Structure formats: C-alpha cells, structure tokens
Amino acid sequence: MTQAVEFSVSEFVAVLNQTLEYSFGGVVIYGELTNFRVAKDKWLYFDLKDETASVHFFGTIYNLPGPLEDGMMLKVRGLPKLHPRYGFSVSVSTIAPAGSGTIKRLSELLKAQLEQEGLFDVARKRLLPYPPQRIGLITAQSSAAYADFTRIIDNRWAGLEIEVYNVSVQGDQAVEEITQAIKHFSDMPKLPEVLVIIRGGGSPEDLAAFNAEAVVRAVAGSRVPTLVAIGHESDISLAELAADRRASTPSNAAEFLVPDKKVELERLKALPAQLNSMLLNRLKSLSDGLVQTERLLMAYLEHKIEREQSRVNELSRLIAALSPKDILRRGYAIVYANGKASDGTSLKAGSIVSIELARATFSAKLLKKLKG
C-alpha cells in the first residue's frame, strides 16, 4: 500500500492546482448549460452537465458569446482549479455554442438584443468607396476565400494596396483573433478605405465566430467602413447584418468593390461616339428651341405693333376732334387782337380785330362793346 502524503489544507490546494496545471493545462468541456447566473453585472456562475455528472464554472461577462439560457449546449475552454475557499471549478477562458440548435437559439437571442440597441439600423451604415485604393483584409490567408478574393481583385482592377491580417475563421481562437484584427485596422494612423472580412461556407459550428457578440460589436464599432462576406446563403450571420455592406461570397465582395477593367475599357472606347451623339442631340434641341423662341418673339412683336398702332389711331382721332380747324368748320370763329387770340376781355369800342373763319379771314373794327 502506497504511503499517504500529509498536507496542510493550503498546501494541498497549492499542490493539487500545480498538478492540474501540469497535467492538463487548459481543458475543453462539452455539456448542457444549467444554473446560469450573473452576479454584480460582472461574474458568471454556471454548470455544465451530462447524463451522469456536472462541473462548476466561473468566469466574467467578457467571456460571454452572447445571451445564454439554461438548456443550451456549450463548449467551454478553461483551467481546472481548486479554490482555497469555494472549492473546485473551471476558470473560463472561452465559451462557444455547440450544436446547431444552440447556435441558432443564441443567434436569435443576440439578434433581438442588438436590434433593440439599433446596431443593425440602415441609417448608421456608411457608403464604401468605389473603387478603394487601400483595403484591409481579415481572413485565413491559406483559405480558398482569400485566393478567390485576391484573384478576382487582380483580374478586375489590379494595383490596389491590400494589407492582410491572417486569422482563424473558426475554432476556439477565432473570436479573439477576428476582434483583434478589427482593432488593429481601427488603430492604424492611416486607415484603410474599407475593411473586408471574408470566409467560405461551412456548418453552423464552423461559422459560429461570426455570430459571436464580440465580433458583431467589433464590426459595428469599426472606424473603417466594413464589408463582410461569409460564403453561405441559407442564413445571414450577425456580423454581416452589423457591417456597412454585405456580400454573398468572397468572390462577390471583390466584384462589389471594384469595376471590371475590361468593361470599363469597352465603355471608354464607346464614349466618344456617345458624346458626339449627345452633343448633336443637344445642338438640335437648342436649335429647335431657338426657332420656337423666334416664332414666339415675332408673334409678340406683331401683337405689340398692332396694339401700338391702335393707340396711335385713337390718339389721332382725338387730336383731330380737338383741332381748332375742325371747330371752325362747325361755324365757330377765332378773334385775334394784337396778333393773339382774344377772349374779349381786353376789347373795347374802336379796337381793330382779325376774325378767322373756316374758309376766310377778315379784319373788323369794334363799334360798340356789348355787355359781357
């Protein structure tokens, strides 16, 4: 029989923790979430269980992948430890949903929460430059998504500056690496014009990082306008909803960012003919407009002349009616004294006057001035 080793309580806790750290380092435990609670808006306490056992876990809210509820299946990475006062638990490093049902439910809960916060609102989305000259690219550099994206960019519009930040796009490290990559580009002294995050398709478990709360918030908070393209069509990831623009695949993202130089060259070749046609149409339109304007002016002038001629005729008739000659023809006479027309005030007996009639003029001597 092996001889028992004697420890104090503190020594036993210390030795056991050293043994656990040496033997295991980190562990990943899979199970059903139960007894989940948050204390003081900071500390996490929960258990994972299966049919025959349960394990206690301790962490912080910064470990959360999103809203959790009992019954979810989780995969938790952490360090097993024996606390001097609170007993055995696993100190949490990362929490990831496991199984399509849990992933879907977690995504639904997080989506509702972020929608309420306005994180997906169209009004907050920014326009992307077209085409950009400097691109920040976050992806797995060894992936087909990277190869497809860069190939199409080079074929369509070569010569762009692309800085690649290599990350894991699935697995335990994916969330931390993607969020760190977004922070890297946001902290650059000279920001890229657009930040592109891409990966190919996969199972819900493979794509879970793009539904993680930390990644979604990092995308929404990026200082650089974002384009996210996850190569699956059945569901849209929350990171895509938070992005300024979504593309269906990495190839589609490249097509969206830059024009096709072949199409542009053909367009440029056709441009002179198009401009010539536009110019001719414009000149014809101006010519037609001048002809119409000339017609309108001529019609206006003719109308104006008619009106003025009518006024002249009316004034002529008025002047003729007021003419002294016309008055004389009606039997009246004009009496002149001292060369001026007289109203009789200054006349007296013996005055010599000249009398003008319509057809004759004669002189007369006033014999007697009647009263008047």
FENUR-V946541 format. One record per backbone hydrogen bond with DSSP energy under -1.0 kcal/mol. CO is the residue of the C=O (numbers start at 1). NH is the residue of the N-H. If there is no record, write none. Layout:
co=CO nh=NH
co=CO nh=NH
This chain:
co=8 nh=12
co=9 nh=13
co=10 nh=14
co=11 nh=15
co=12 nh=16
co=13 nh=17
co=14 nh=18
co=15 nh=19
co=16 nh=20
co=17 nh=21
co=18 nh=22
co=19 nh=23
co=20 nh=24
co=20 nh=25
co=27 nh=78
co=29 nh=76
co=31 nh=74
co=32 nh=49
co=33 nh=71
co=34 nh=47
co=37 nh=45
co=39 nh=42
co=39 nh=43
co=42 nh=61
co=43 nh=39
co=44 nh=59
co=45 nh=37
co=46 nh=57
co=47 nh=34
co=48 nh=55
co=49 nh=32
co=53 nh=50
co=55 nh=48
co=56 nh=90
co=57 nh=46
co=58 nh=92
co=59 nh=44
co=60 nh=63
co=61 nh=64
co=65 nh=213
co=69 nh=72
co=72 nh=33
co=73 nh=98
co=74 nh=31
co=75 nh=96
co=76 nh=29
co=77 nh=93
co=77 nh=94
co=78 nh=27
co=79 nh=91
co=81 nh=89
co=83 nh=87
co=87 nh=83
co=89 nh=81
co=90 nh=58
co=91 nh=79
co=94 nh=77
co=96 nh=75
co=99 nh=103
co=100 nh=104
co=101 nh=105
co=102 nh=106
co=103 nh=107
co=104 nh=108
co=105 nh=109
co=106 nh=110
co=107 nh=111
co=108 nh=112
co=109 nh=113
co=110 nh=114
co=111 nh=115
co=112 nh=116
co=113 nh=117
co=114 nh=119
co=115 nh=118
co=118 nh=121
co=122 nh=125
co=133 nh=161
co=134 nh=193
co=134 nh=194
co=135 nh=163
co=136 nh=196
co=137 nh=165
co=138 nh=198
co=139 nh=167
co=140 nh=143
co=143 nh=147
co=144 nh=148
co=145 nh=149
co=146 nh=150
co=147 nh=151
co=148 nh=152
co=149 nh=153
co=150 nh=154
co=151 nh=155
co=152 nh=156
co=153 nh=157
co=156 nh=261
co=161 nh=135
co=163 nh=137
co=165 nh=139
co=171 nh=174
co=173 nh=177
co=174 nh=178
co=175 nh=179
co=176 nh=180
co=177 nh=181
co=178 nh=182
co=179 nh=183
co=180 nh=184
co=181 nh=185
co=182 nh=186
co=183 nh=187
co=194 nh=136
co=195 nh=227
co=196 nh=138
co=197 nh=229
co=199 nh=231
co=203 nh=207
co=207 nh=210
co=208 nh=211
co=210 nh=239
co=212 nh=216
co=213 nh=217
co=214 nh=218
co=215 nh=219
co=216 nh=220
co=217 nh=221
co=219 nh=222
co=225 nh=195
co=226 nh=245
co=227 nh=197
co=228 nh=247
co=229 nh=199
co=230 nh=232
co=237 nh=241
co=238 nh=242
co=239 nh=243
co=245 nh=228
co=249 nh=253
co=250 nh=254
co=251 nh=255
co=252 nh=256
co=253 nh=257
co=254 nh=258
co=260 nh=264
co=261 nh=265
co=262 nh=266
co=263 nh=267
co=264 nh=268
co=265 nh=269
co=266 nh=270
co=270 nh=274
co=271 nh=275
co=272 nh=276
co=273 nh=277
co=274 nh=278
co=275 nh=279
co=276 nh=280
co=277 nh=281
co=278 nh=282
co=279 nh=283
co=280 nh=284
co=281 nh=285
co=282 nh=286
co=283 nh=287
co=284 nh=288
co=285 nh=289
co=286 nh=290
co=287 nh=291
co=288 nh=292
co=289 nh=293
co=290 nh=294
co=291 nh=295
co=292 nh=296
co=293 nh=297
co=294 nh=298
co=295 nh=299
co=296 nh=300
co=297 nh=301
co=298 nh=302
co=299 nh=303
co=300 nh=304
co=301 nh=305
co=302 nh=306
co=303 nh=307
co=304 nh=308
co=305 nh=309
co=306 nh=310
co=307 nh=311
co=308 nh=312
co=309 nh=313
co=310 nh=314
co=311 nh=315
co=312 nh=316
co=313 nh=317
co=314 nh=318
co=315 nh=319
co=316 nh=320
co=317 nh=321
co=318 nh=322
co=323 nh=327
co=324 nh=328
co=325 nh=329
co=327 nh=332
co=328 nh=331
co=334 nh=356
co=335 nh=342
co=336 nh=354
co=337 nh=340
co=340 nh=337
co=348 nh=351
co=351 nh=366
co=353 nh=364
co=354 nh=336
co=355 nh=362
co=356 nh=334
co=360 nh=357
co=362 nh=355
co=364 nh=353
co=366 nh=350
